[in-house]
Amino acid sequence: MSTDTTGIAQPLARYAAWRRAGDLVFLSGVIAVDPGANRIVRGYADIPAEAAALIGRTGEFSTDIKEGPILAQSWWVLDRIRQTVEAAGGQMSDVFKLVQYFRNLDQFPQYSRVRKLFFPGESPASTVVEVTGMLPTPDILIEVEATAYLPLR
């Protein structure tokens, strides 16, 4: 198991980013916040240019300002889950369950497009819920928690 925590989903309060229970690894909910930079991911400018291009940045202001926040936050959250699962010794194909919380369920189709990039094979079991609010601010559009099966070796 790696001890490098660079890039993994860092808690914003006093809780663990992830915990192992036997062969299962449970990740806390991940939101699009970079605690190291003290910033919320609000759009394409807050993620790597390659990722923004991959998930659909068009270069058209009216489109990118509307879709950018949910697409960028979706990429950020799933990439932090990927990095956290890898730090625990696994890979995204080991993730078998996701719980996804949305401020607005109308944004699920955009998130789903991004999720397919991280799970190109068999999709994990999934729960999708709309909630009225998420911490720390109304700028947070999505939170995702994950469970992975990583047998002890």
LUMVEX-36124 format. One line per 10 residues: number of its first residue (from 0); their letters; for each residue x, y, z of N, C-alpha, C. Coordinates in nm, 4 decimals, always signed. Layout:
NUM> a> X Y Z X Y Z X Y Z ~ ...
END
This chain:
0> mstdttgiaq> +0.0850 -0.1174 +0.0000 +0.0000 +0.0000 +0.0000 +0.0892 +0.1233 +0.0000 ~ +0.0589 +0.2181 -0.0838 +0.1348 +0.3412 -0.0956 +0.1063 +0.4319 +0.0235 ~ +0.2070 +0.5061 +0.0681 +0.1859 +0.6037 +0.1738 +0.1838 +0.7448 +0.1179 ~ +0.2047 +0.7607 -0.0108 +0.1997 +0.8913 -0.0747 +0.0543 +0.9346 -0.0859 ~ +0.0203 +1.0476 -0.0259 -0.1171 +1.0961 -0.0295 -0.1354 +1.2107 -0.1289 ~ -0.0350 +1.2401 -0.2102 -0.0475 +1.3446 -0.3110 -0.1586 +1.3091 -0.4072 ~ -0.2534 +1.3986 -0.4249 -0.3594 +1.3783 -0.5224 -0.4797 +1.3013 -0.4732 ~ -0.4678 +1.2309 -0.3593 -0.5863 +1.1572 -0.3152 -0.6871 +1.2549 -0.2570 ~ -0.8074 +1.2084 -0.2438 -0.9140 +1.2909 -0.1882 -0.8846 +1.3188 -0.0415 ~ -0.8548 +1.4425 -0.0108 -0.8226 +1.4808 +0.1265 -0.9472 +1.5275 +0.1996
10> plaryaawrr> -0.9698 +1.4782 +0.3200 -1.0855 +1.5232 +0.3967 -1.0754 +1.6719 +0.4303 ~ -1.1903 +1.7366 +0.4374 -1.1953 +1.8772 +0.4749 -1.2210 +1.8943 +0.6239 ~ -1.2414 +1.7838 +0.6930 -1.2660 +1.7858 +0.8374 -1.1983 +1.6627 +0.8976 ~ -1.2355 +1.6284 +1.0186 -1.1714 +1.5183 +1.0893 -1.2366 +1.3848 +1.0565 ~ -1.2025 +1.3301 +0.9418 -1.2452 +1.1956 +0.9048 -1.1435 +1.1410 +0.8066 ~ -1.1450 +1.0100 +0.7874 -1.0476 +0.9455 +0.6996 -1.0917 +0.9568 +0.5541 ~ -0.9955 +0.9739 +0.4645 -1.0252 +0.9743 +0.3209 -1.0747 +0.8361 +0.2790 ~ -1.0164 +0.7325 +0.3397 -1.0598 +0.5954 +0.3115 -1.0206 +0.5058 +0.4265 ~ -1.0938 +0.3943 +0.4361 -1.0658 +0.2942 +0.5397 -1.0820 +0.1564 +0.4790 ~ -0.9943 +0.0675 +0.5205 -1.0023 -0.0725 +0.4792 -1.0749 -0.1513 +0.5874
20> agdlvflsgv> -1.1623 -0.2423 +0.5434 -1.2288 -0.3382 +0.6315 -1.2183 -0.4731 +0.5616 ~ -1.1160 -0.5492 +0.5981 -1.0910 -0.6765 +0.5303 -1.0530 -0.6518 +0.3859 ~ -1.1278 -0.7120 +0.2950 -1.0987 -0.6966 +0.1519 -1.1698 -0.5775 +0.0884 ~ -1.2426 -0.5010 +0.1685 -1.3158 -0.3867 +0.1165 -1.2481 -0.2556 +0.1552 ~ -1.2487 -0.1603 +0.0627 -1.1978 -0.0260 +0.0885 -1.3144 +0.0701 +0.0676 ~ -1.3443 +0.1464 +0.1715 -1.4545 +0.2422 +0.1694 -1.3969 +0.3825 +0.1604 ~ -1.4361 +0.4575 +0.0579 -1.3930 +0.5955 +0.0430 -1.5015 +0.6875 +0.0969 ~ -1.4581 +0.7897 +0.1699 -1.5513 +0.8942 +0.2109 -1.5995 +0.9670 +0.0864 ~ -1.7092 +1.0393 +0.0997 -1.7584 +1.1182 -0.0123 -1.6532 +1.2177 -0.0580 ~ -1.6390 +1.2316 -0.1898 -1.5397 +1.3209 -0.2489 -1.6136 +1.4332 -0.3201
30> iavdpganri> -1.5726 +1.5566 -0.2915 -1.6259 +1.6736 -0.3600 -1.5124 +1.7421 -0.4353 ~ -1.5491 +1.8361 -0.5195 -1.4510 +1.9026 -0.6062 -1.3860 +2.0212 -0.5364 ~ -1.3076 +1.9896 -0.4332 -1.2333 +2.0905 -0.3596 -1.0883 +2.0468 -0.3532 ~ -1.0002 +2.1400 -0.3830 -0.8561 +2.1164 -0.3701 -0.8125 +2.1839 -0.2412 ~ -0.8045 +2.1088 -0.1290 -0.7700 +2.1717 -0.0020 -0.6290 +2.2297 -0.0009 ~ -0.5377 +2.1699 -0.0776 -0.4006 +2.2219 -0.0833 -0.3942 +2.3608 -0.1422 ~ -0.4793 +2.3870 -0.2402 -0.4838 +2.5189 -0.3045 -0.5941 +2.6061 -0.2451 ~ -0.6723 +2.5491 -0.1530 -0.7817 +2.6215 -0.0888 -0.8791 +2.6778 -0.1924 ~ -0.9234 +2.5884 -0.2853 -1.0145 +2.6339 -0.3901 -1.1144 +2.5265 -0.4278 ~ -1.2278 +2.5735 -0.4755 -1.3328 +2.4866 -0.5279 -1.3172 +2.4807 -0.6790
40> vrgyadipae> -1.3325 +2.3629 -0.7363 -1.3320 +2.3480 -0.8822 -1.4645 +2.4036 -0.9324 ~ -1.4558 +2.5092 -1.0120 -1.5778 +2.5757 -1.0601 -1.5965 +2.5648 -1.2110 ~ -1.4949 +2.5135 -1.2813 -1.5077 +2.5039 -1.4260 -1.3817 +2.4505 -1.4894 ~ -1.3779 +2.4586 -1.6207 -1.2665 +2.4032 -1.6977 -1.1309 +2.4616 -1.6590 ~ -1.1265 +2.5875 -1.6202 -0.9990 +2.6516 -1.5855 -0.9343 +2.5888 -1.4620 ~ -1.0114 +2.5141 -1.3843 -0.9609 +2.4571 -1.2590 -0.9124 +2.3130 -1.2718 ~ -0.9138 +2.2586 -1.3932 -0.8644 +2.1235 -1.4156 -0.7610 +2.1279 -1.5278 ~ -0.6798 +2.0238 -1.5424 -0.5804 +2.0237 -1.6505 -0.6463 +2.0422 -1.7878 ~ -0.5788 +2.1147 -1.8756 -0.6321 +2.1445 -2.0093 -0.6656 +2.0170 -2.0861 ~ -0.5832 +1.9114 -2.0707 -0.6096 +1.7855 -2.1408 -0.7408 +1.7240 -2.0938
50> aaaligrtge> -0.7656 +1.7326 -1.9630 -0.8900 +1.6785 -1.9083 -1.0092 +1.7596 -1.9577 ~ -0.9954 +1.8916 -1.9602 -1.1050 +1.9768 -2.0071 -1.1404 +1.9440 -2.1516 ~ -1.0401 +1.9237 -2.2347 -1.0645 +1.8889 -2.3751 -1.1313 +1.7516 -2.3849 ~ -1.0856 +1.6574 -2.3039 -1.1389 +1.5215 -2.3064 -1.2872 +1.5156 -2.2678 ~ -1.3258 +1.5973 -2.1710 -1.4632 +1.5896 -2.1208 -1.5596 +1.6824 -2.1930 ~ -1.5088 +1.7653 -2.2851 -1.6042 +1.8376 -2.3681 -1.5957 +1.9879 -2.3772 ~ -1.4863 +2.0497 -2.3303 -1.4765 +2.1952 -2.3456 -1.4875 +2.2293 -2.4935 ~ -1.5757 +2.3228 -2.5263 -1.6014 +2.3569 -2.6659 -1.5279 +2.4830 -2.7098 ~ -1.4925 +2.5693 -2.6148 -1.4357 +2.6985 -2.6499 -1.5438 +2.8032 -2.6737 ~ -1.6699 +2.7627 -2.6668 -1.7818 +2.8549 -2.6800 -1.8270 +2.8958 -2.5404
60> fstdikegpi> -1.8147 +3.0232 -2.5101 -1.8408 +3.0706 -2.3744 -1.9776 +3.0275 -2.3224 ~ -2.0829 +3.0476 -2.4019 -2.2175 +3.0196 -2.3528 -2.2385 +2.8715 -2.3201 ~ -2.1733 +2.7836 -2.3934 -2.1828 +2.6400 -2.3653 -2.0936 +2.6025 -2.2477 ~ -1.9697 +2.6485 -2.2513 -1.8733 +2.6090 -2.1475 -1.9091 +2.6635 -2.0096 ~ -1.9677 +2.7816 -2.0039 -2.0041 +2.8373 -1.8737 -2.1208 +2.7607 -1.8122 ~ -2.2050 +2.7012 -1.8976 -2.3208 +2.6253 -1.8488 -2.2824 +2.4820 -1.8127 ~ -2.2071 +2.4141 -1.8996 -2.1714 +2.2738 -1.8756 -2.0405 +2.2564 -1.7989 ~ -1.9531 +2.3542 -1.8049 -1.8208 +2.3417 -1.7440 -1.8202 +2.3065 -1.5973 ~ -1.9027 +2.3720 -1.5145 -1.8968 +2.3403 -1.3709 -1.9251 +2.1935 -1.3395 ~ -2.0324 +2.1357 -1.3933 -2.0637 +1.9961 -1.3595 -1.9638 +1.9008 -1.4245
70> laqswwvldr> -1.9212 +1.9284 -1.5466 -1.8245 +1.8390 -1.6116 -1.6895 +1.8439 -1.5405 ~ -1.6421 +1.9628 -1.5070 -1.5130 +1.9751 -1.4387 -1.5189 +1.9136 -1.2990 ~ -1.6285 +1.9377 -1.2261 -1.6397 +1.8781 -1.0927 -1.6497 +1.7261 -1.1013 ~ -1.7204 +1.6766 -1.2008 -1.7307 +1.5309 -1.2184 -1.5937 +1.4710 -1.2443 ~ -1.5169 +1.5323 -1.3345 -1.3823 +1.4817 -1.3635 -1.2959 +1.4869 -1.2389 ~ -1.2968 +1.5987 -1.1667 -1.2130 +1.6162 -1.0478 -1.2439 +1.5075 -0.9442 ~ -1.3717 +1.4892 -0.9157 -1.4135 +1.3927 -0.8135 -1.3722 +1.2515 -0.8539 ~ -1.4003 +1.2119 -0.9770 -1.3662 +1.0761 -1.0200 -1.2154 +1.0564 -1.0297 ~ -1.1419 +1.1597 -1.0663 -0.9966 +1.1472 -1.0701 -0.9398 +1.1333 -0.9290 ~ -0.9958 +1.2026 -0.8309 -0.9500 +1.1876 -0.6919 -0.9851 +1.0489 -0.6401
80> irqtveaagg> -1.1009 +0.9964 -0.6790 -1.1352 +0.8589 -0.6409 -1.0335 +0.7633 -0.7019 ~ -1.0009 +0.7832 -0.8291 -0.9009 +0.6978 -0.8952 -0.7683 +0.7020 -0.8196 ~ -0.7210 +0.8209 -0.7888 -0.5929 +0.8337 -0.7194 -0.5974 +0.7715 -0.5799 ~ -0.7101 +0.7852 -0.5120 -0.7236 +0.7282 -0.3777 -0.7260 +0.5755 -0.3839 ~ -0.8007 +0.5195 -0.4780 -0.8052 +0.3736 -0.4941 -0.6663 +0.3206 -0.5299 ~ -0.5945 +0.3908 -0.6153 -0.4586 +0.3492 -0.6508 -0.3661 +0.3570 -0.5299 ~ -0.3817 +0.4592 -0.4457 -0.3002 +0.4700 -0.3242 -0.3285 +0.3544 -0.2290 ~ -0.4509 +0.3013 -0.2336 -0.4880 +0.1870 -0.1491 -0.4429 +0.0548 -0.2104 ~ -0.3867 +0.0601 -0.3323 -0.3348 -0.0608 -0.3962 -0.4236 -0.1177 -0.5054 ~ -0.5234 -0.0433 -0.5501 -0.6155 -0.0960 -0.6500 -0.6205 -0.0133 -0.7759
90> qmsdvfklvq> -0.7265 -0.0347 -0.8512 -0.7511 +0.0409 -0.9740 -0.9014 +0.0614 -0.9863 ~ -0.9429 +0.1447 -1.0787 -1.0844 +0.1784 -1.0899 -1.1719 +0.0558 -1.1170 ~ -1.1199 -0.0434 -1.1837 -1.2011 -0.1633 -1.2090 -1.2311 -0.2401 -1.0797 ~ -1.1621 -0.2077 -0.9700 -1.1908 -0.2684 -0.8404 -1.3078 -0.2015 -0.7694 ~ -1.3479 -0.0843 -0.8170 -1.4612 -0.0128 -0.7579 -1.5890 -0.0814 -0.8046 ~ -1.6687 -0.1297 -0.7088 -1.7902 -0.2017 -0.7458 -1.9171 -0.1288 -0.7054 ~ -1.9046 -0.0201 -0.6289 -2.0243 +0.0530 -0.5847 -1.9928 +0.2021 -0.5764 ~ -2.0822 +0.2831 -0.6333 -2.0752 +0.4288 -0.6223 -2.2072 +0.4796 -0.5665 ~ -2.1980 +0.5798 -0.4798 -2.3156 +0.6552 -0.4379 -2.2886 +0.7986 -0.4805 ~ -2.3790 +0.8546 -0.5622 -2.3592 +0.9854 -0.6215 -2.4689 +1.0793 -0.5748
100> yfrnldqfpq> -2.4280 +1.1905 -0.5171 -2.5209 +1.2898 -0.4653 -2.5138 +1.4125 -0.5559 ~ -2.6282 +1.4560 -0.6046 -2.6359 +1.5717 -0.6936 -2.7196 +1.6814 -0.6298 ~ -2.6775 +1.8032 -0.6498 -2.7597 +1.9172 -0.6117 -2.8796 +1.9257 -0.7074 ~ -2.8583 +1.8860 -0.8346 -2.9630 +1.8913 -0.9361 -2.9502 +1.7679 -1.0251 ~ -3.0482 +1.6806 -1.0188 -3.0423 +1.5561 -1.0963 -3.0419 +1.5793 -1.2472 ~ -3.0805 +1.6986 -1.2917 -3.0741 +1.7288 -1.4351 -2.9309 +1.7241 -1.4870 ~ -2.8317 +1.7289 -1.3967 -2.6912 +1.7259 -1.4371 -2.6348 +1.5845 -1.4468 ~ -2.7170 +1.4847 -1.4146 -2.6685 +1.3472 -1.4210 -2.6174 +1.3076 -1.5598 ~ -2.6826 +1.3454 -1.6699 -2.6316 +1.3043 -1.8009 -2.4886 +1.3533 -1.8283 ~ -2.4561 +1.4755 -1.7869 -2.3194 +1.5251 -1.8070 -2.2196 +1.4449 -1.7220
110> ysrvrklffp> -2.2563 +1.4207 -1.5965 -2.1717 +1.3395 -1.5098 -2.1524 +1.1998 -1.5686 ~ -2.2589 +1.1411 -1.6189 -2.2535 +1.0057 -1.6737 -2.1532 +0.9963 -1.7885 ~ -2.1480 +1.0988 -1.8734 -2.0497 +1.1006 -1.9829 -1.9074 +1.0938 -1.9283 ~ -1.8804 +1.1679 -1.8220 -1.7465 +1.1676 -1.7618 -1.7194 +1.0343 -1.6935 ~ -1.8188 +0.9822 -1.6233 -1.8021 +0.8551 -1.5517 -1.7612 +0.7427 -1.6462 ~ -1.8142 +0.7423 -1.7684 -1.7797 +0.6384 -1.8657 -1.6303 +0.6399 -1.8997 ~ -1.5663 +0.7546 -1.8894 -1.4218 +0.7633 -1.9149 -1.3418 +0.6913 -1.8064 ~ -1.3921 +0.6918 -1.6847 -1.3234 +0.6286 -1.5727 -1.3617 +0.4813 -1.5554 ~ -1.4749 +0.4439 -1.6103 -1.5232 +0.3054 -1.6027 -1.5620 +0.2590 -1.7434 ~ -1.4631 +0.2399 -1.8317 -1.4952 +0.2023 -1.9697 -1.5468 +0.0594 -1.9824
120> gespastvve> -1.5174 -0.0249 -1.8856 -1.5644 -0.1633 -1.8883 -1.6952 -0.1742 -1.8126 ~ -1.7007 -0.2722 -1.7256 -1.8214 -0.2947 -1.6459 -1.8416 -0.1804 -1.5476 ~ -1.9611 -0.1244 -1.5492 -1.9928 -0.0132 -1.4591 -2.0165 -0.0646 -1.3179 ~ -1.9818 +0.0161 -1.2166 -2.0116 -0.0234 -1.0790 -2.1614 -0.0163 -1.0512 ~ -2.2047 -0.0883 -0.9491 -2.3404 -0.0693 -0.8992 -2.3513 +0.0769 -0.8567 ~ -2.4713 +0.1327 -0.8654 -2.4808 +0.2771 -0.8515 -2.6086 +0.3197 -0.7820 ~ -2.5959 +0.4198 -0.6967 -2.7094 +0.4875 -0.6366 -2.6940 +0.6351 -0.6675 ~ -2.8027 +0.6975 -0.7123 -2.8016 +0.8398 -0.7463 -2.9105 +0.9084 -0.6656 ~ -2.8716 +1.0162 -0.5967 -2.9637 +1.0858 -0.5077 -2.9517 +1.2365 -0.5306 ~ -3.0649 +1.3057 -0.5285 -3.0624 +1.4515 -0.5297 -3.0732 +1.4997 -0.3858
130> vtgmlptpdi> -2.9877 +1.5955 -0.3503 -2.9877 +1.6521 -0.2153 -3.0030 +1.8030 -0.2259 ~ -3.0487 +1.8645 -0.1188 -3.0709 +2.0093 -0.1229 -2.9447 +2.0894 -0.0995 ~ -2.8454 +2.0307 -0.0359 -2.7238 +2.1051 -0.0093 -2.6078 +2.0141 +0.0217 ~ -2.4881 +2.0648 -0.0062 -2.3654 +1.9924 +0.0264 -2.2652 +2.0917 +0.0824 ~ -2.1791 +2.0413 +0.1661 -2.0734 +2.1252 +0.2233 -1.9602 +2.1402 +0.1236 ~ -1.8818 +2.2440 +0.1232 -1.8908 +2.3574 +0.2134 -1.9732 +2.4743 +0.1613 ~ -2.0095 +2.4753 +0.0319 -2.0842 +2.5891 -0.0241 -2.1813 +2.5413 -0.1317 ~ -2.2718 +2.6273 -0.1738 -2.3638 +2.5915 -0.2841 -2.2917 +2.5689 -0.4179 ~ -2.1646 +2.6059 -0.4273 -2.0883 +2.5826 -0.5507 -2.0602 +2.4346 -0.5742 ~ -2.0736 +2.3527 -0.4708 -2.0500 +2.2092 -0.4841 -2.1739 +2.1462 -0.5465
140> lieveatayl> -2.1556 +2.0856 -0.6633 -2.2672 +2.0308 -0.7400 -2.2828 +1.8804 -0.7243 ~ -2.1740 +1.8116 -0.6839 -2.1752 +1.6656 -0.6797 -2.0817 +1.6160 -0.5694 ~ -2.1195 +1.5055 -0.5099 -2.0337 +1.4328 -0.4157 -2.0478 +1.2857 -0.4491 ~ -1.9358 +1.2139 -0.4489 -1.9385 +1.0719 -0.4830 -1.8601 +0.9942 -0.3779 ~ -1.9190 +0.8861 -0.3301 -1.8468 +0.7934 -0.2436 -1.8339 +0.6613 -0.3179 ~ -1.7288 +0.5880 -0.2858 -1.6992 +0.4651 -0.3588 -1.6604 +0.3534 -0.2628 ~ -1.6865 +0.2309 -0.3067 -1.6428 +0.1125 -0.2344 -1.5708 +0.0223 -0.3352 ~ -1.4533 -0.0255 -0.2957 -1.3728 -0.1109 -0.3831 -1.3424 -0.2433 -0.3142 ~ -1.3298 -0.3465 -0.3955 -1.2907 -0.4792 -0.3456 -1.1429 -0.4964 -0.3775 ~ -1.0612 -0.4968 -0.2711 -0.9163 -0.5115 -0.2856 -0.8686 -0.6197 -0.1891
150> plr> -0.8651 -0.7447 -0.2342 -0.8241 -0.8532 -0.1453 -0.6857 -0.8283 -0.0861 ~ -0.6755 -0.8580 +0.0430 -0.5446 -0.8497 +0.1087 -0.4530 -0.9540 +0.0484 ~ -0.3308 -0.9170 +0.0271 -0.2359 -1.0099 -0.0326 -0.1349 -1.0542 +0.0685
END
